[in-house]
Amino acid sequence: MKKIWKLLIDIIKYYNLSSLITSITIFTPIIVSTLLSCTGMNKYNLFWLLWLIIPLLILIIFIYWKYKKIIFKIKMQQTKINCIYGDILKQKFMYKNNWIIVPIDLQFHWNVNDEEVSINTIHGKVLNKLQTSYNFKTKEDYFKKNAIYKDPFNNYIDKKFKIIFIPLTTFDKNNQAHSSSYQYTICLINLFATMDALPSNSEFIFNLPIIGSNFSYSRGIKKSNEKESLDLIKAYLINYSFTSILNINIIKYDAKYN
């Protein structure tokens, strides 16, 4: 029963339903008194009517809110791809097998500050969480205690927290992240290979940010915008030959779904 209540609370938080439930709590007595006075309906019949209507309204709003966040869905032979609005850092609580993908620089910098990793990036936010909530003060300490390993595809795997760190960028002297179109392609292919190779991967949900939308490509290529990056990821996913049955979410950040 405790697990059920916890799941309900998590759903309320995740879908921001607290305001809806508050409104129902406030307005239900008003609706009840209005129906009693205007229709002459006895309390017994009104009770059963409300017992049917209110849960139905909650279910309709819940389904609408859930599907409102979907941008597109693709179902291939081996892979299901959903692109949804949300916050990738808050995708983990509902499913114990949720993995998140975190783009990092090639050197895997650890310090979160203005000179190294910005707190405004997914890389910075994840490191800040690891350092403040779990007391990993150094990269070496984190690697040792969590048994982080580098797989054959050059990605860092954290099985405990279910994080895949993918090396993608380098920093210039102004702390601006850069990458080349070649490195971007290799990064995505290596990521897909990692997901495809993880044991029991069909039980997992892999959550990707829109990789590449917050850094500049080098060699004179203009800075990638979010739509271009999303189109590239979508194209690479569709054309990659996965050998496993995978569930993949591409998360487009939207503060409404925090």
C-alpha positions in Angstrom: 0.0 0.0 0.0 2.9 2.4 0.8 4.3 1.8 -2.7 0.9 2.6 -4.3 0.6 5.8 -2.3 4.2 6.7 -3.3 3.5 6.1 -6.9 0.3 8.2 -6.8 2.2 11.1 -5.2 5.0 10.8 -7.8 2.4 10.9 -10.6 0.8 14.0 -9.1 4.2 15.7 -8.8 5.3 14.6 -12.3 2.2 15.6 -14.2 1.7 18.7 -12.0 -1.7 17.6 -10.9 -1.6 19.2 -7.4 -3.4 22.3 -8.6 -6.1 20.1 -10.3 -6.7 18.1 -7.2 -6.8 21.3 -5.1 -9.4 22.8 -7.4 -11.5 19.6 -7.2 -11.3 19.6 -3.4 -12.4 23.3 -3.2 -15.1 23.2 -5.8 -16.7 19.8 -5.1 -18.7 21.1 -2.1 -19.9 24.0 -4.1 -21.0 21.8 -7.0 -22.7 19.4 -4.6 -24.7 22.2 -2.8 -25.6 23.7 -6.2 -26.9 20.4 -7.6 -28.9 19.7 -4.4 -30.5 23.1 -4.4 -31.2 23.3 -8.2 -32.2 19.8 -9.1 -33.9 18.5 -6.0 -31.8 15.4 -6.3 -31.4 13.4 -3.1 -28.0 13.1 -1.5 -27.8 9.3 -2.1 -28.2 9.6 -5.9 -26.0 12.7 -6.0 -23.2 10.8 -4.2 -23.2 8.0 -6.7 -23.3 10.5 -9.6 -20.3 12.4 -8.3 -18.6 9.1 -7.6 -18.7 8.3 -11.3 -18.2 11.8 -12.7 -15.2 13.1 -10.7 -12.9 10.1 -11.3 -13.9 10.2 -15.0 -13.0 13.9 -15.2 -9.6 13.3 -13.5 -8.9 10.4 -15.9 -9.7 12.5 -18.9 -7.5 15.4 -17.8 -4.7 13.0 -16.8 -4.8 11.4 -20.3 -5.0 14.7 -22.0 -2.0 16.1 -20.0 0.0 12.9 -20.7 -0.5 12.9 -24.4 -0.2 16.7 -24.7 3.5 16.3 -24.0 4.1 14.0 -27.0 5.8 15.6 -30.0 6.1 12.5 -32.1 6.2 8.7 -31.8 8.0 6.2 -34.1 7.6 2.5 -33.9 10.1 0.4 -35.8 10.6 -3.4 -35.8 13.0 -3.4 -32.9 12.7 0.1 -31.5 10.1 2.5 -30.0 11.0 6.2 -30.1 9.0 8.9 -28.3 9.9 12.6 -28.5 8.3 14.3 -25.5 8.3 17.5 -23.6 9.8 17.3 -20.1 12.9 17.5 -18.0 15.4 14.7 -18.6 16.7 15.0 -15.0 13.2 14.1 -13.7 12.6 11.0 -15.8 14.0 8.5 -13.3 11.5 8.4 -10.4 8.7 6.4 -12.0 10.7 3.5 -13.5 13.6 1.9 -11.9 15.1 0.9 -15.3 15.2 4.5 -16.6 18.6 5.5 -18.0 19.6 9.0 -18.8 22.2 10.1 -21.4 24.5 12.9 -20.4 26.8 14.6 -23.1 30.2 15.5 -21.6 33.5 17.0 -22.9 36.2 14.6 -24.1 38.2 15.1 -21.0 35.3 14.5 -18.7 35.8 17.7 -16.6 34.5 17.3 -13.0 34.4 20.8 -11.5 31.2 22.7 -11.9 32.0 26.4 -12.2 32.3 29.2 -14.7 35.8 28.0 -15.8 35.0 24.4 -16.4 31.5 22.8 -16.5 28.6 25.2 -16.5 25.8 24.5 -14.0 23.3 25.4 -16.8 24.2 22.3 -18.8 23.0 18.7 -18.2 26.6 17.7 -17.6 26.9 20.4 -14.9 23.5 19.6 -13.3 24.2 15.9 -13.1 27.7 16.5 -11.6 26.3 19.0 -9.1 23.7 16.4 -8.0 26.4 13.7 -7.6 28.7 16.1 -5.7 26.1 17.6 -3.3 23.6 14.8 -2.8 26.0 11.9 -2.9 29.2 13.5 -1.7 31.4 12.5 -4.6 34.1 15.2 -4.2 36.4 14.0 -7.0 36.0 12.1 -10.3 38.3 9.4 -9.0 36.2 8.9 -5.9 33.0 8.7 -8.0 34.6 6.2 -10.5 35.9 4.0 -7.7 32.8 3.9 -5.5 30.3 3.5 -8.3 32.5 1.2 -10.4 32.2 3.4 -13.5 33.7 1.8 -16.5 34.5 2.8 -20.1 32.8 0.5 -22.6 34.3 -0.4 -26.0 32.4 2.5 -27.6 34.2 5.1 -25.6 31.2 5.9 -23.3 31.3 5.9 -19.5 28.7 3.6 -17.8 27.3 4.1 -14.3 25.1 1.1 -13.7 24.2 2.2 -10.1 22.6 5.5 -11.1 21.9 4.4 -14.7 23.8 7.1 -16.5 25.6 6.9 -19.8 28.1 9.7 -20.2 28.9 10.3 -23.9 32.1 12.3 -24.8 31.2 14.9 -27.4 32.7 18.3 -27.0 35.9 20.2 -26.2 36.1 23.6 -24.5 37.9 26.7 -25.9 39.5 29.4 -23.8 36.2 31.1 -23.3 34.6 27.9 -21.9 32.5 27.5 -25.0 31.8 23.9 -26.0 32.6 22.9 -29.5 32.4 19.8 -31.6 32.7 18.8 -35.3 30.1 17.2 -37.4 32.3 14.1 -37.6 32.6 13.9 -33.8 28.8 14.4 -33.5 28.1 11.5 -35.8 30.6 9.2 -34.1 29.2 10.2 -30.7 25.6 9.2 -31.8 26.7 6.0 -33.4 28.7 5.0 -30.3 25.8 5.8 -28.1 23.4 3.6 -30.0 25.9 0.8 -30.0 26.2 1.2 -26.2 22.5 1.0 -25.7 22.2 -1.9 -28.1 24.9 -3.8 -26.1 23.8 -3.3 -22.5 22.6 -6.6 -20.9 18.8 -6.8 -20.4 18.4 -3.6 -22.4 14.9 -4.4 -23.6 13.8 -3.7 -20.0 15.2 -0.2 -20.0 14.0 3.2 -21.1 16.8 5.4 -22.5 16.2 9.1 -22.1 18.1 11.4 -24.5 18.4 15.1 -24.4 18.4 16.9 -27.7 22.1 16.3 -28.1 24.0 19.1 -29.9 21.6 22.0 -29.4 23.7 23.9 -26.9 27.2 24.0 -28.5 28.8 25.2 -31.6 30.1 23.1 -34.4 33.7 23.8 -35.4 35.2 24.4 -38.8 33.0 27.3 -39.6 29.7 25.4 -39.3 27.0 27.6 -37.7 25.8 26.9 -34.2 23.2 24.0 -34.3 19.7 25.0 -33.2 17.3 22.6 -31.4 15.2 21.7 -34.4 18.3 20.8 -36.5 19.7 18.7 -33.7 16.4 16.9 -33.2 16.1 16.2 -36.9 19.6 14.7 -36.9 19.0 12.5 -33.9 15.7 11.3 -35.4 17.3 10.5 -38.7 20.2 8.6 -37.1 17.9 6.6 -34.9 15.6 5.6 -37.8 18.6 4.5 -39.9 20.5 2.7 -37.2 20.1 -1.1 -37.2 19.4 -2.0 -33.6 19.6 -5.7 -32.8 17.7 -5.4 -29.5 14.2 -4.2 -28.7 14.7 -0.7 -27.2 12.5 2.0 -25.8 13.9 5.5 -26.4 12.7 8.9 -25.2 14.0 12.1 -26.7 13.3 14.8 -24.1 12.7 18.4 -25.3 13.0 20.6 -22.2 9.9 22.4 -21.2 9.6 24.0 -17.7 5.8 23.2 -17.6 6.8 19.5 -17.1 9.3 20.1 -14.2 
